[in-house]
Amino acid sequence: MQLDEFFRGESFDAHRFFGAHPGEEEGAAGFFFRVFAPGAELVEVIGDWNGWQGQPMERDSGGVWSCFAPGAEPGQLYKFRVSQKDGRVLDKADPYAFSAELRPRTASRLTGGAAFRFSDGEWMHRRELNYNRPMSIYELHLGSWKRKPDGGWYRYEELAELLPPYLAEHGFTHVELLPVMEHPLDASWGYQVSGYFCATSRYGQPEGLKQLVNALHLAGIGVIFDFVPAHFAVNDYALACYDGTRLYEYPDGDVTYSEWGSCSFNFYRGEVRSFLQSAAAYWLGEFHGDGLRVDAVPNMLYWQGRPERGVNSGAVDFLKGMNGGLKKLFGQVLLIAEDSSNFPKVTAPVKYGGLGFDYKWDMGWMHDTLEFLALPFARRGEQYHRLTFSMDYFYNELYLLPFSHDEVVHGKKTILDKLYGSYEEKFAQCRALYAYMFTHPGKKLNFMGNELAHFREWDENRELDWNLLQYPAHDSFHRYFAALGRLYAASPALYEGEYDSACFARLPVSPEGENEGVYAYRRSAGGQTVDVVVNFSPHPLEGALLGCGEQVLLRELLNSDEKRWGGGGVGNPAPLAAFPIPCGGEPASVRVRLAPFSAAVFREEPAPASGGQCWVMPGAKYTTL
């Protein structure tokens, strides 16, 4: 690392200089320590090897304190004792520490020795951004996915055995880990960080997390780390007022603290930008991360997350610099913005004036869809635009469709329980909802438990309710979700060219479906055409006309009302043949049959020249082609 780059905010490797690193001096083995604390009167290193008695560090002109501690060994604990100008003396964790002791204790831990040897070279060579490949992300909190019989956490190494086969079986292409950086409070879910370079000790040591990532890669699963550069924990042993001054946060004022009560990073300070950029690079490089999901982007783009307060130009410049630098260093890594704002060009490359993200969460689609399905059935016709609006703006950015952890906590209810209706109607609608999600343009993200049709809100202190699979409704939904994932991955029309408007078209349904909550559309790409009909109404579709081209057959690939998924068995078992009745501008049409609250996915095929039978009218009408 070049110190001048660090001060200018251009470093991506500050962790290789700052912190604690093993070495030798005058033939003695030990550790070199360096910390940035320009406002401190004195800094000492204290730890297991010196009985926690202070060893003074030397300061250079830039405010960097350093020393060599002979006898310090990997695994030992340490802190920096910082004497502040106001007379206070605080023992601080190392901002650049690679490991820490388990909360509620707060010391940093020395690391060194033999490094984990990854065996994922093939994966790393062929990974890509998945623009024209399927991407279905499983958002996961490591401490509450599954727990041991005694209620304890599984270690990283144990999760390396449990997690990869589960994700592969359910068609997930990636897993997104809620922040695994060290944090003091379980209830923050990792979003108020105290150690930006520490894999949390809750589940083991850094080498164990590397083993988990390696196992996921060998199973064909990408790993996305949740990254939190907007704000940090206020605990006095961590970054807050680190040297007695507002070193990492903004000076005292109305922007010092975020809406969550945490400290907001000061993006106008070069040393802070270098710190965060280096942390991002550390997780992508050291842990072979395939991407970062950047949390709370609107709270960075706008002061206090409020557009009326204006754009935070320092944060905008930071995001551009970080994203551009990470692309230069790592190439095909996914950079995903959790952004609900209307800030322009979030997914445009930096060189074209954009922020440089690869994908942006489509929070509008999520809110509109769930709010529509929470409406009483009689009101859905008047709110039909909520279903169709997402495609009015979809091509403005590269969107990802999220049903995330934020939607299943704090009294919001789970995805299943948000849906209006009886117990049986909720399950039927949830099956139709997920058919809609997996066939709508945009990559997919689901929080753990969504695949179980979880009824209880997520609680970080408990594992998922795996006992739900003892009940037929949940078990069949679980299998249905996995079948949807397999269908999605096997259907090029559902992922290739999805950011090209020429690959999507709405289809007419007659009688007019808008007042009944019926939505139909066509996806065409990769030499395949798929038609989708979703019936979010309480009424069956009996022989409704679906507009299509001439000389085609529609073969049903999936119907959410199949009995094996817990439905009533209403569907279209034989291929549907087009016949010359125009429908909504389409030259021909087919007659489709759907149960209330159901969805059907069809593949278009050319009609045979002659012979054969195709079902064109529910109720035993056949035609010879």
C-alpha positions as CSV (number, residue, x, y, z in Angstrom):
1,M,0.0,0.0,0.0
2,Q,1.1,3.5,-0.8
3,L,0.4,5.9,2.1
4,D,-0.3,8.8,-0.2
5,E,-3.0,6.7,-1.9
6,F,-4.5,5.8,1.5
7,F,-4.8,9.5,2.4
8,R,-6.3,10.4,-1.0
9,G,-8.9,7.6,-0.7
10,E,-7.6,5.5,-3.5
11,S,-6.4,2.4,-1.6
12,F,-7.9,-1.1,-1.9
13,D,-5.3,-2.9,0.1
14,A,-5.0,-0.9,3.3
15,H,-5.5,-4.1,5.3
16,R,-2.1,-5.3,4.1
17,F,-0.4,-2.4,5.9
18,F,-2.6,-1.6,8.8
19,G,-3.6,-4.0,11.6
20,A,-1.5,-6.8,12.9
21,H,0.8,-8.9,10.7
22,P,3.3,-11.6,11.6
23,G,7.0,-11.0,11.0
24,E,10.5,-10.8,12.5
25,E,12.7,-8.1,13.7
26,E,16.3,-8.6,14.8
27,G,15.8,-12.3,14.7
28,A,12.8,-12.3,17.0
29,A,9.4,-13.5,15.8
30,G,6.3,-11.5,16.6
31,F,3.8,-9.1,15.1
32,F,3.9,-5.7,13.5
33,F,1.1,-3.4,14.6
34,R,-0.1,-0.2,12.8
35,V,-3.2,1.9,13.4
36,F,-4.4,5.2,12.1
37,A,-5.3,7.5,15.0
38,P,-4.1,11.1,14.2
39,G,-6.1,12.7,17.1
40,A,-4.6,10.5,19.9
41,E,-2.1,11.7,22.5
42,L,-0.7,8.2,22.9
43,V,-1.4,4.7,21.5
44,E,-0.2,1.4,23.1
45,V,-0.7,-2.2,22.1
46,I,-1.9,-4.5,24.9
47,G,-2.4,-8.2,24.7
48,D,-2.0,-11.7,26.0
49,W,1.8,-11.8,25.3
50,N,2.5,-8.7,27.5
51,G,0.0,-9.3,30.3
52,W,-2.2,-6.5,28.9
53,Q,0.4,-4.0,29.9
54,G,0.8,-1.2,27.4
55,Q,3.7,-1.2,24.8
56,P,4.0,2.3,23.4
57,M,3.7,2.8,19.7
58,E,5.5,5.4,17.6
59,R,3.6,8.0,15.6
60,D,4.6,9.4,12.2
61,S,3.7,12.7,10.7
62,G,0.5,11.4,9.1
63,G,-1.0,10.1,12.4
64,V,0.0,6.4,11.8
65,W,1.1,4.6,15.0
66,S,3.3,1.5,14.7
67,C,5.4,-0.9,16.7
68,F,6.8,-4.5,16.7
69,A,5.8,-6.8,19.5
70,P,8.2,-9.7,19.9
71,G,6.7,-12.9,21.3
72,A,3.1,-12.1,20.1
73,E,1.6,-15.3,18.5
74,P,-1.3,-16.3,16.3
75,G,-4.5,-16.9,18.4
76,Q,-3.6,-14.3,21.1
77,L,-5.9,-11.5,21.9
78,Y,-5.1,-7.8,21.7
79,K,-6.4,-4.2,21.7
80,F,-5.0,-0.7,21.2
81,R,-5.1,1.5,24.3
82,V,-5.8,5.0,23.0
83,S,-5.1,8.0,25.2
84,Q,-7.3,10.9,24.0
85,K,-6.7,14.6,24.2
86,D,-9.6,15.0,26.7
87,G,-7.9,12.7,29.1
88,R,-10.0,9.6,28.5
89,V,-8.2,6.3,27.9
90,L,-10.1,3.7,25.9
91,D,-9.1,0.1,24.9
92,K,-10.1,-0.2,21.2
93,A,-10.4,-3.1,18.9
94,D,-8.2,-3.0,15.8
95,P,-10.2,-1.6,12.9
96,Y,-8.2,-3.8,10.6
97,A,-8.3,-7.0,12.7
98,F,-9.0,-10.2,10.8
99,S,-10.5,-12.0,13.8
100,A,-12.1,-11.3,17.1
101,E,-13.3,-13.1,20.2
102,L,-16.9,-14.1,20.7
103,R,-19.3,-11.4,21.9
104,P,-19.9,-10.0,24.5
105,R,-16.1,-9.9,24.7
106,T,-14.5,-7.4,22.3
107,A,-10.8,-8.0,21.8
108,S,-9.2,-8.6,18.5
109,R,-7.4,-11.9,17.7
110,L,-4.0,-12.3,16.0
111,T,-4.1,-14.5,12.9
112,G,-1.4,-16.2,10.9
113,G,0.1,-19.6,10.2
114,A,-1.0,-21.9,7.4
115,A,-3.7,-20.4,5.1
116,F,-6.7,-22.3,3.8
117,R,-6.1,-23.7,0.3
118,F,-9.0,-23.1,-2.0
119,S,-9.8,-25.8,-4.6
120,D,-12.4,-23.8,-6.6
121,G,-10.1,-22.7,-9.5
122,E,-12.5,-23.9,-12.1
123,W,-15.4,-22.0,-10.6
124,M,-13.4,-18.8,-10.3
125,H,-12.3,-19.1,-13.9
126,R,-15.8,-19.5,-15.3
127,R,-18.0,-17.3,-13.0
128,E,-19.8,-14.4,-14.7
129,L,-22.3,-11.7,-14.1
130,N,-25.2,-14.0,-15.2
131,Y,-26.9,-11.3,-17.5
132,N,-28.0,-14.1,-19.8
133,R,-28.0,-16.9,-17.3
134,P,-30.4,-17.8,-14.5
135,M,-29.8,-16.2,-11.1
136,S,-31.9,-17.3,-8.1
137,I,-30.4,-16.1,-4.8
138,Y,-31.1,-17.6,-1.4
139,E,-30.7,-14.9,1.3
140,L,-29.4,-16.5,4.4
141,H,-28.8,-15.7,8.1
142,L,-26.2,-18.3,9.2
143,G,-27.3,-18.3,12.8
144,S,-31.0,-19.0,12.3
145,W,-31.2,-21.2,9.2
146,K,-30.7,-24.4,11.2
147,R,-29.4,-24.9,14.7
148,K,-28.0,-27.8,16.6
149,P,-30.3,-30.0,18.8
150,D,-29.0,-28.1,21.8
151,G,-29.9,-24.7,20.2
152,G,-26.3,-23.8,19.4
153,W,-25.0,-22.4,16.2
154,Y,-23.5,-24.6,13.5
155,R,-19.9,-23.7,12.7
156,Y,-18.8,-22.6,9.2
157,E,-17.3,-26.0,8.6
158,E,-20.5,-27.8,9.6
159,L,-22.6,-25.5,7.3
160,A,-20.2,-26.5,4.5
161,E,-21.7,-30.0,4.7
162,L,-25.3,-29.0,5.2
163,L,-25.9,-25.9,2.9
164,P,-24.6,-26.7,-0.6
165,P,-26.8,-29.8,-1.3
166,Y,-29.9,-28.0,0.0
167,L,-29.3,-25.0,-2.3
168,A,-28.5,-27.2,-5.3
169,E,-31.7,-29.3,-4.8
170,H,-33.8,-26.2,-4.8
171,G,-32.3,-24.6,-7.9
172,F,-30.6,-21.7,-6.2
173,T,-27.6,-20.4,-8.1
174,H,-26.2,-18.1,-5.4
175,V,-26.4,-17.6,-1.7
176,E,-26.4,-14.1,-0.2
177,L,-25.1,-14.1,3.4
178,L,-26.5,-11.5,5.7
179,P,-23.4,-9.6,7.1
180,V,-20.8,-12.0,8.5
181,M,-18.6,-9.2,9.6
182,E,-18.2,-8.9,13.3
183,H,-21.0,-7.2,15.2
184,P,-21.9,-6.8,18.8
185,L,-25.7,-7.3,18.8
186,D,-27.4,-10.4,17.4
187,A,-30.6,-8.4,16.9
188,S,-28.8,-6.1,14.4
189,W,-28.5,-9.1,12.1
190,G,-24.9,-7.9,11.3
191,Y,-26.0,-4.6,9.9
192,Q,-24.3,-2.5,12.7
193,V,-20.7,-3.7,12.2
194,S,-17.8,-3.4,14.6
195,G,-15.2,-5.4,12.6
196,Y,-15.1,-4.8,8.9
197,F,-12.3,-7.3,8.2
198,C,-13.5,-9.9,10.8
199,A,-15.5,-13.0,10.0
200,T,-17.8,-13.1,13.0
201,S,-16.6,-15.5,15.7
202,R,-20.2,-16.7,16.3
203,Y,-19.7,-19.5,13.8
204,G,-15.9,-20.1,14.0
205,Q,-12.7,-18.7,12.5
206,P,-12.0,-17.1,9.1
207,E,-10.5,-20.4,7.8
208,G,-13.9,-22.1,8.4
209,L,-15.7,-19.4,6.4
210,K,-13.3,-20.0,3.6
211,Q,-14.1,-23.7,3.7
212,L,-17.8,-22.9,3.5
213,V,-17.3,-20.7,0.4
214,N,-15.1,-23.3,-1.2
215,A,-17.7,-26.0,-0.6
216,L,-20.4,-23.8,-2.1
217,H,-18.3,-23.2,-5.2
218,L,-17.6,-26.9,-5.7
219,A,-21.4,-27.4,-5.7
220,G,-21.9,-24.7,-8.3
221,I,-23.2,-22.0,-5.9
222,G,-22.0,-18.5,-6.0
223,V,-21.5,-16.5,-2.7
224,I,-22.5,-12.9,-2.3
225,F,-21.5,-11.0,0.9
226,D,-23.8,-8.4,2.4
227,F,-21.7,-5.3,2.8
228,V,-22.6,-2.3,4.9
229,P,-20.6,0.9,4.0
230,A,-23.3,3.4,5.0
231,H,-23.0,3.2,8.8
232,F,-21.3,1.4,11.7
233,A,-21.9,0.4,15.4
234,V,-21.7,3.1,18.1
235,N,-19.9,0.9,20.7
236,D,-17.0,2.7,22.2
237,Y,-14.5,-0.2,21.8
238,A,-15.0,0.0,18.0
239,L,-14.8,2.7,15.3
240,A,-16.9,5.5,17.0
241,C,-14.7,8.4,18.1
242,Y,-11.8,6.1,17.5
243,D,-8.9,8.5,18.5
244,G,-11.1,10.9,20.6
245,T,-12.3,12.7,17.4
246,R,-14.9,11.9,14.8
247,L,-12.4,10.0,12.7
248,Y,-14.6,7.6,10.7
249,E,-17.9,9.5,11.1
250,Y,-19.0,13.0,10.2
251,P,-18.3,15.8,12.6
252,D,-20.9,16.5,15.2
253,G,-24.1,17.6,13.6
254,D,-27.4,16.3,12.3
255,V,-25.8,13.9,9.9
256,T,-23.4,12.2,12.4
257,Y,-25.9,9.5,13.2
258,S,-28.1,7.5,10.9
259,E,-31.8,6.8,11.2
260,W,-30.9,3.6,13.0
261,G,-28.9,5.4,15.7
262,S,-25.6,4.2,14.3
263,C,-22.7,6.4,13.1
264,S,-22.7,7.5,9.4
265,F,-19.4,7.1,7.6
266,N,-17.7,10.3,6.4
267,F,-17.2,9.7,2.7
268,Y,-15.4,13.0,2.3
269,R,-12.4,11.7,4.1
270,G,-9.9,9.8,2.0
271,E,-8.8,7.5,4.8
272,V,-12.4,6.4,5.3
273,R,-12.9,5.7,1.6
274,S,-9.7,3.6,1.6
275,F,-10.8,1.7,4.7
276,L,-14.2,0.8,3.2
277,Q,-12.8,0.0,-0.3
278,S,-10.2,-2.2,1.2
279,A,-12.8,-4.1,3.3
280,A,-14.8,-4.7,0.1
281,A,-11.7,-6.0,-1.7
282,Y,-10.8,-8.1,1.3
283,W,-14.1,-10.1,1.2
284,L,-13.9,-10.6,-2.6
285,G,-10.2,-11.5,-2.6
286,E,-9.4,-13.3,0.6
287,F,-12.7,-15.2,0.8
288,H,-13.3,-15.7,-3.0
289,G,-16.5,-13.8,-2.8
290,D,-18.5,-13.7,-6.0
291,G,-20.1,-10.4,-5.2
292,L,-21.3,-7.8,-2.8
293,R,-24.9,-6.7,-2.0
294,V,-24.4,-3.1,-0.8
295,D,-26.8,-2.2,1.9
296,A,-28.8,1.0,2.4
297,V,-27.7,2.7,-0.8
298,P,-30.4,5.4,-0.6
299,N,-29.1,6.4,2.8
300,M,-25.7,7.0,1.1
301,L,-26.9,8.8,-2.0
302,Y,-29.1,11.3,-0.1
303,W,-28.4,13.0,3.2
304,Q,-30.1,10.9,5.9
305,G,-31.7,8.9,3.0
306,R,-34.0,11.8,2.2
307,P,-34.1,13.1,-1.4
308,E,-35.4,16.5,-0.2
309,R,-32.2,17.1,1.7
310,G,-30.1,16.7,-1.4
311,V,-27.6,14.4,-3.0
312,N,-24.5,13.5,-0.9
313,S,-21.9,14.0,-3.6
314,G,-19.2,12.5,-1.4
315,A,-21.1,9.2,-1.2
316,V,-21.8,9.2,-4.9
317,D,-18.1,9.7,-5.6
318,F,-17.2,6.9,-3.1
319,L,-19.6,4.4,-4.7
320,K,-18.3,5.2,-8.2
321,G,-14.7,4.9,-7.0
322,M,-15.3,1.7,-5.1
323,N,-17.3,-0.1,-7.8
324,G,-14.9,1.0,-10.6
325,G,-11.9,-0.1,-8.6
326,L,-13.4,-3.5,-7.7
327,K,-14.2,-4.2,-11.3
328,K,-10.6,-3.4,-12.2
329,L,-9.3,-5.7,-9.5
330,F,-11.7,-8.6,-9.8
331,G,-13.5,-8.4,-13.1
332,Q,-16.6,-10.6,-13.1
333,V,-17.9,-9.9,-9.5
334,L,-21.5,-9.0,-8.8
335,L,-22.2,-5.6,-7.4
336,I,-25.8,-5.3,-6.3
337,A,-27.5,-2.2,-4.9
338,E,-30.2,-2.4,-2.2
339,D,-31.8,0.8,-3.5
340,S,-35.4,2.0,-3.4
341,S,-34.7,5.5,-4.7
342,N,-35.2,7.0,-8.1
343,F,-31.5,8.0,-8.4
344,P,-30.6,7.6,-12.1
345,K,-28.1,5.2,-13.7
346,V,-27.5,3.1,-10.7
347,T,-26.6,0.1,-12.9
348,A,-24.8,2.1,-15.6
349,P,-21.0,1.7,-15.8
350,V,-18.9,4.3,-14.1
351,K,-17.3,5.3,-17.4
352,Y,-20.8,6.3,-18.7
353,G,-21.6,8.3,-15.6
354,G,-23.3,5.6,-13.7
355,L,-22.7,4.2,-10.2
356,G,-21.3,1.0,-11.6
357,F,-23.6,-1.6,-10.0
358,D,-24.5,-4.7,-12.0
359,Y,-28.0,-5.0,-10.5
360,K,-30.5,-3.0,-8.4
361,W,-33.2,-4.4,-6.2
362,D,-36.7,-3.7,-7.6
363,M,-38.4,-2.6,-4.4
364,G,-41.3,-1.1,-6.4
365,W,-42.2,-4.5,-7.9
366,M,-42.0,-6.1,-4.5
367,H,-44.2,-3.5,-2.8
368,D,-46.7,-3.3,-5.6
369,T,-47.1,-7.1,-5.9
370,L,-47.5,-7.8,-2.2
371,E,-49.8,-4.8,-1.6
372,F,-52.0,-6.0,-4.6
373,L,-52.3,-9.5,-3.1
374,A,-53.1,-8.1,0.3
375,L,-56.2,-6.5,-1.1
376,P,-59.7,-8.0,-0.7
377,F,-60.6,-9.8,-3.9
378,A,-63.3,-7.4,-4.9
379,R,-60.8,-4.5,-4.9
380,R,-58.2,-6.0,-7.1
381,G,-59.7,-4.9,-10.4
382,E,-59.4,-1.2,-9.4
383,Q,-55.7,-1.8,-8.5
384,Y,-54.8,-3.9,-11.5
385,H,-52.1,-1.4,-12.6
386,R,-50.0,-2.5,-9.6
387,L,-49.4,-5.8,-11.5
388,T,-48.4,-4.2,-14.8
389,F,-46.6,-1.1,-13.6
390,S,-43.2,-2.9,-13.1
391,M,-42.8,-3.4,-16.8
392,D,-43.3,0.3,-17.5
393,Y,-39.9,1.1,-15.9
394,F,-38.2,-2.3,-15.9
395,Y,-35.8,-1.4,-18.7
396,N,-34.5,1.7,-16.9
397,E,-32.1,-0.3,-14.8
398,L,-30.9,-3.9,-14.4
399,Y,-33.4,-5.1,-11.8
400,L,-33.4,-8.0,-9.4
401,L,-36.7,-9.1,-7.8
402,P,-36.4,-9.4,-4.0
403,F,-38.5,-11.0,-1.3
404,S,-36.0,-10.3,1.4
405,H,-35.6,-10.6,5.2
406,D,-36.9,-7.0,5.6
407,E,-40.3,-8.2,4.4
408,V,-40.8,-11.0,7.0
409,V,-40.1,-9.2,10.3
410,H,-41.3,-6.5,12.7
411,G,-45.0,-7.1,12.3
412,K,-45.0,-7.1,8.5
413,K,-46.0,-10.8,8.4
414,T,-44.4,-13.5,6.2
415,I,-44.9,-13.6,2.4
416,L,-47.6,-16.3,2.8
417,D,-49.4,-14.5,5.6
418,K,-49.5,-11.1,3.8
419,L,-51.8,-12.6,1.2
420,Y,-55.5,-11.9,1.7
421,G,-57.9,-14.8,2.1
422,S,-58.4,-18.1,4.0
423,Y,-55.7,-20.6,4.8
424,E,-56.3,-22.5,1.6
425,E,-56.6,-19.3,-0.5
426,K,-53.3,-18.1,0.9
427,F,-51.5,-21.2,-0.3
428,A,-53.1,-21.2,-3.7
429,Q,-52.2,-17.5,-4.1
430,C,-48.6,-18.1,-2.9
431,R,-48.1,-20.7,-5.5
432,A,-49.4,-18.4,-8.2
433,L,-47.2,-15.6,-6.8
434,Y,-44.1,-17.6,-7.1
435,A,-44.9,-18.7,-10.6
436,Y,-45.3,-15.0,-11.4
437,M,-42.0,-14.1,-9.7
438,F,-40.0,-16.8,-11.5
439,T,-41.4,-15.9,-14.9
440,H,-41.3,-12.1,-14.6
441,P,-38.1,-10.5,-16.1
442,G,-35.4,-9.9,-13.5
443,K,-33.1,-12.0,-11.3
444,K,-34.6,-13.6,-8.2
445,L,-33.9,-13.3,-4.5
446,N,-35.7,-15.1,-1.6
447,F,-35.1,-15.0,2.1
448,M,-34.7,-18.4,3.8
449,G,-38.1,-19.8,4.8
450,N,-39.9,-18.4,1.8
451,E,-39.5,-21.8,0.2
452,L,-41.3,-23.4,3.2
453,A,-44.3,-21.1,3.1
454,H,-43.2,-19.9,6.5
455,F,-46.1,-18.6,8.7
456,R,-44.1,-17.3,11.6
457,E,-42.1,-14.1,11.2
458,W,-38.3,-14.6,11.2
459,D,-36.6,-14.5,14.5
460,E,-32.8,-14.4,14.6
461,N,-32.8,-16.4,17.8
462,R,-34.6,-19.4,16.4
463,E,-34.0,-21.7,13.5
464,L,-36.6,-22.0,10.7
465,D,-39.7,-24.0,11.4
466,W,-38.5,-27.1,9.6
467,N,-41.3,-29.1,11.3
468,L,-43.7,-27.4,8.9
469,L,-42.6,-30.0,6.4
470,Q,-44.6,-32.6,8.4
471,Y,-47.8,-30.9,7.1
472,P,-49.0,-31.6,3.5
473,A,-49.6,-28.0,2.6
474,H,-46.1,-26.9,3.5
475,D,-44.4,-30.0,2.2
476,S,-46.1,-29.7,-1.2
477,F,-45.3,-26.0,-1.4
478,H,-41.7,-26.8,-0.6
479,R,-41.5,-29.3,-3.5
480,Y,-43.4,-26.9,-5.8
481,F,-40.8,-24.2,-5.1
482,A,-38.0,-26.5,-6.0
483,A,-39.8,-27.5,-9.2
484,L,-40.2,-23.8,-10.1
485,G,-36.5,-23.3,-9.6
486,R,-35.7,-26.2,-11.9
487,L,-38.1,-25.0,-14.5
488,Y,-36.6,-21.5,-14.4
489,A,-33.0,-22.8,-14.8
490,A,-34.1,-25.1,-17.7
491,S,-35.9,-22.4,-19.7
492,P,-33.7,-20.0,-21.6
493,A,-36.8,-17.8,-22.4
494,L,-37.0,-17.0,-18.7
495,Y,-33.5,-15.6,-18.3
496,E,-31.8,-14.9,-21.6
497,G,-32.3,-11.4,-23.0
498,E,-34.5,-10.4,-20.1
499,Y,-33.1,-6.9,-20.1
500,D,-34.1,-6.5,-23.8
501,S,-37.6,-5.2,-24.2
502,A,-38.0,-7.2,-27.5
503,C,-38.0,-10.4,-25.4
504,F,-41.2,-9.6,-23.4
505,A,-44.8,-8.9,-24.5
506,R,-48.1,-8.7,-22.8
507,L,-50.7,-11.1,-24.1
508,P,-54.4,-10.4,-24.3
509,V,-56.9,-12.5,-22.4
510,S,-60.6,-12.4,-23.4
511,P,-63.0,-12.0,-21.7
512,E,-61.0,-8.9,-20.5
513,G,-58.9,-10.1,-17.6
514,E,-58.0,-6.8,-16.0
515,N,-61.0,-6.6,-13.7
516,E,-60.5,-10.2,-12.7
517,G,-56.8,-9.9,-11.8
518,V,-55.6,-11.9,-14.8
519,Y,-52.2,-11.2,-16.2
520,A,-50.6,-12.9,-19.3
521,Y,-47.3,-12.4,-21.0
522,R,-44.8,-13.9,-23.4
523,R,-41.1,-14.4,-22.9
524,S,-39.0,-15.2,-26.0
525,A,-35.3,-15.9,-26.0
526,G,-32.7,-18.6,-26.5
527,G,-34.8,-20.2,-29.3
528,Q,-37.7,-20.7,-26.9
529,T,-41.0,-19.0,-26.3
530,V,-42.9,-19.3,-23.1
531,D,-46.4,-18.0,-22.3
532,V,-47.6,-17.3,-18.8
533,V,-51.1,-16.8,-17.5
534,V,-51.6,-15.8,-13.9
535,N,-55.1,-15.7,-12.4
536,F,-55.1,-13.7,-9.1
537,S,-58.9,-13.7,-9.0
538,P,-61.3,-15.9,-7.0
539,H,-63.0,-17.0,-10.3
540,P,-62.0,-19.8,-12.6
541,L,-61.0,-19.2,-16.2
542,E,-63.1,-21.6,-18.2
543,G,-62.2,-21.5,-21.9
544,A,-60.8,-18.0,-21.8
545,L,-59.2,-16.8,-25.1
546,L,-55.4,-16.2,-24.9
547,G,-54.0,-14.4,-27.9
548,C,-51.2,-16.2,-29.8
549,G,-49.7,-16.6,-33.2
550,E,-51.0,-18.9,-35.9
551,Q,-49.9,-22.5,-36.3
552,V,-48.7,-23.0,-32.7
553,L,-49.3,-25.4,-29.9
554,L,-49.1,-24.5,-26.2
555,R,-47.8,-27.3,-24.1
556,E,-48.3,-26.8,-20.3
557,L,-45.0,-27.0,-18.5
558,L,-46.3,-26.2,-15.0
559,N,-49.6,-25.5,-13.3
560,S,-49.7,-24.3,-9.8
561,D,-53.1,-26.0,-9.2
562,E,-51.7,-29.5,-9.8
563,K,-52.7,-31.9,-7.1
564,R,-49.1,-32.8,-6.3
565,W,-48.6,-29.2,-5.2
566,G,-51.8,-29.1,-3.1
567,G,-54.1,-27.8,-5.7
568,G,-57.4,-29.1,-7.1
569,G,-56.0,-30.5,-10.3
570,V,-57.5,-28.0,-12.8
571,G,-55.2,-27.6,-15.8
572,N,-54.5,-28.0,-19.5
573,P,-53.2,-31.6,-19.8
574,A,-53.1,-31.9,-23.6
575,P,-51.4,-29.4,-26.0
576,L,-53.6,-26.4,-26.8
577,A,-54.0,-25.6,-30.5
578,A,-54.3,-22.2,-32.0
579,F,-57.5,-21.5,-33.9
580,P,-58.4,-18.5,-36.1
581,I,-60.1,-16.3,-33.6
582,P,-58.2,-13.0,-33.3
583,C,-57.7,-11.8,-29.7
584,G,-56.4,-8.3,-28.7
585,G,-54.4,-7.8,-31.8
586,E,-53.0,-11.3,-31.9
587,P,-54.0,-13.2,-35.2
588,A,-55.1,-16.3,-33.4
589,S,-55.9,-17.6,-29.9
590,V,-56.1,-20.7,-27.7
591,R,-58.6,-21.5,-25.0
592,V,-57.1,-21.9,-21.6
593,R,-58.4,-23.2,-18.3
594,L,-57.2,-22.0,-14.9
595,A,-58.4,-22.5,-11.4
596,P,-58.9,-19.5,-9.1
597,F,-55.6,-18.2,-7.7
598,S,-53.5,-20.2,-10.0
599,A,-50.8,-19.8,-12.7
600,A,-49.9,-21.8,-15.8
601,V,-46.7,-21.8,-17.8
602,F,-46.8,-22.9,-21.4
603,R,-44.1,-23.6,-24.0
604,E,-45.0,-22.6,-27.6
605,E,-44.3,-25.3,-30.2
606,P,-45.0,-25.4,-34.0
607,A,-48.3,-27.1,-34.8
608,P,-47.9,-30.3,-36.8
609,A,-48.9,-30.1,-40.5
610,S,-51.6,-32.7,-40.0
611,G,-52.9,-35.4,-37.7
612,G,-52.9,-35.5,-34.0
613,Q,-55.4,-34.3,-31.4
614,C,-55.2,-31.2,-29.3
615,W,-57.5,-30.0,-26.6
616,V,-58.8,-26.6,-27.5
617,M,-61.9,-26.2,-25.4
618,P,-62.3,-27.3,-21.8
619,G,-65.2,-29.7,-21.5
620,A,-64.2,-32.5,-24.0
621,K,-64.0,-30.6,-27.3
622,Y,-61.2,-32.0,-29.5
623,T,-60.0,-31.0,-33.0
624,T,-57.9,-32.8,-35.6
625,L,-55.2,-30.7,-37.0
